[in-house]
Amino acid sequence: MQITPNLHCIPLSIVNAFLIVEDDGLTLVDTGLPKNEKKILKYIEEIGRKPNDLKRILLTHADGDHVGSAKALRELTGAKIYASEYEAECAAKGMPPREPKLSNPLLKLVFSLTAKMFIYPPTPVDEIVKDGDVLPILGGLRVISTPGHTPDHISYFSPSHNILLAGDSLRTSKDQIYNAVSPFTWDEAKQNQSVKLQADLKPQIVCVGHGTVVREAAHKFKFTKVKSD
């Protein structure tokens, strides 16, 4: 689904990946679950590009539904993988960056039944990025430290296009933007700080891992407390 001429959303069952399309190559933000690589490559071909046009894979964090297909795509396309330091360490071990907080018996059951979906192979990261780095994408794509969902979660912001790629640091619902507090939130206070930081950027387009794309987004940030169990 095209969002702007340079940005596409690729829905991948339970999560979104985002494809930045530029003349000199493609950049993918997050990769979905393991085995999602075929759907991503099919989408690339559908827009008239080739697999080896994929030059970069930017990870927001190391949960299995975001890094799951990164290794396969790296092997198939030669794209380099970028991530923050701690999330890169987790990706290299094929492990989640924190344990969920599951005190509710029903949630424990659901997690036990679905946990295998999120297991991904050890995935080496080629480039470590940190807060304030600017990548040569979308007119200068800034790396924004947005911890909370995970310890070293990062988002990506293009000031020139006013686009925020927020991963799981935010969630969207009914054209509004919320703090994504859940049993998988590592630190709720840091999460709320990250939401405020991103709201202060006043983005016009917000793209999240779970939820719809929000346009005219600057005044659609809402804070809500969600129980974690």
Long-range contacts (C-beta under 8 A, 24 or more apart in sequence): 3-205, 3-207, 3-213, 4-161, 4-163, 4-205, 6-138, 6-161, 7-138, 7-161, 7-163, 7-205, 7-207, 8-43, 8-47, 9-207, 9-213, 10-39, 10-40, 10-43, 12-36, 12-39, 12-40, 14-65, 14-210, 15-65, 15-66, 15-209, 15-210, 16-207, 16-208, 16-209, 16-210, 16-211, 18-165, 18-207, 19-43, 19-44, 19-47, 20-137, 20-138, 20-141, 21-47, 21-49, 22-137, 22-138, 24-55, 25-53, 25-54, 25-55, 25-56, 26-53, 26-54, 26-55, 26-56, 27-54, 27-55, 27-56, 27-57, 27-58, 27-137, 28-54, 28-56, 28-57, 28-58, 28-73, 28-79, 29-58, 29-60, 29-156, 29-165, 29-167, 29-207, 30-58, 30-59, 30-60, 30-66, 30-67, 30-167, 30-209, 31-57, 31-59, 31-66, 31-67, 31-68, 31-69, 31-70, 31-73, 32-65, 32-66, 32-68, 32-69, 33-64, 33-65, 33-68, 33-69, 33-117, 33-118, 33-120, 34-64, 34-68, 34-69, 34-72, 34-119, 34-120, 34-121, 35-68, 35-69, 35-72, 36-68, 36-69, 37-69, 37-72, 37-73, 37-76, 40-69, 40-73, 41-73, 41-76, 41-77, 51-76, 51-77, 52-77, 52-78, 54-78, 54-79, 55-79, 55-80, 56-80, 56-81, 56-82, 56-135, 56-137, 57-81, 57-82, 58-82, 58-83, 58-135, 58-156, 58-165, 59-83, 59-87, 59-88, 59-91, 59-125, 60-153, 60-154, 60-155, 60-156, 60-165, 60-166, 60-167, 60-168, 60-169, 60-209, 61-87, 61-97, 61-149, 61-150, 61-152, 61-153, 61-154, 61-167, 61-168, 62-87, 62-88, 62-90, 62-91, 62-95, 62-96, 62-97, 62-150, 63-96, 63-97, 63-118, 63-150, 63-168, 63-184, 64-96, 64-117, 64-118, 64-119, 64-120, 65-117, 65-118, 65-209, 66-167, 66-168, 66-209, 67-91, 67-120, 67-123, 68-118, 68-120, 70-120, 70-123, 71-120, 71-121, 71-122, 71-123, 71-124, 74-123, 74-124, 74-126, 80-126, 80-127, 81-123, 81-124, 81-125, 81-126, 81-127, 82-125, 82-126, 82-127, 82-128, 82-129, 82-135, 83-125, 83-127, 83-128, 83-129, 83-154, 84-128, 84-129, 84-130, 84-143, 84-145, 84-152, 84-153, 84-154, 85-128, 85-130, 85-152, 86-151, 86-152, 87-150, 87-151, 87-152, 87-153, 87-154, 88-125, 88-128, 91-122, 91-123, 91-124, 91-125, 92-122, 92-123, 92-124, 92-125, 93-122, 94-119, 94-120, 94-121, 94-122, 94-123, 97-150, 97-151, 97-152, 97-186, 98-150, 98-151, 98-184, 98-186, 100-183, 100-184, 101-183, 101-184, 101-185, 101-228, 101-229, 102-183, 102-229, 103-229, 104-183, 104-229, 107-183, 107-229, 129-154, 138-163, 144-197, 144-198, 144-201, 145-194, 146-194, 146-197, 146-198, 147-186, 147-187, 147-190, 147-191, 147-194, 148-179, 148-185, 148-186, 148-187, 148-188, 148-189, 148-190, 148-191, 148-192, 148-193, 148-194, 148-195, 149-180, 149-184, 149-185, 149-186, 149-191, 150-186, 151-186, 151-187, 153-194, 155-194, 155-198, 157-198, 157-201, 157-203, 161-205, 162-202, 162-203, 162-204, 162-205, 163-203, 163-204, 163-205, 163-207, 164-198, 164-201, 164-203, 164-205, 164-206, 164-207, 164-217, 165-207, 166-198, 166-206, 166-207, 166-208, 166-209, 167-208, 167-209, 168-208, 168-209, 168-210, 169-194, 169-195, 169-198, 170-195, 170-198, 170-206, 170-208, 171-208, 171-210, 171-211, 172-206, 172-208, 172-211, 172-212, 172-213, 172-214, 173-211, 173-212, 175-212, 175-214, 175-220, 176-214, 176-220, 176-221, 176-222, 177-206, 177-208, 177-214, 177-217, 177-220, 177-221, 177-222, 178-221, 178-222, 178-223, 178-224, 179-223, 179-224, 179-226, 180-208, 180-210, 181-224, 181-225, 181-226, 181-228, 182-226, 182-228, 183-228, 183-229, 185-228, 188-228, 192-223, 195-221, 195-223
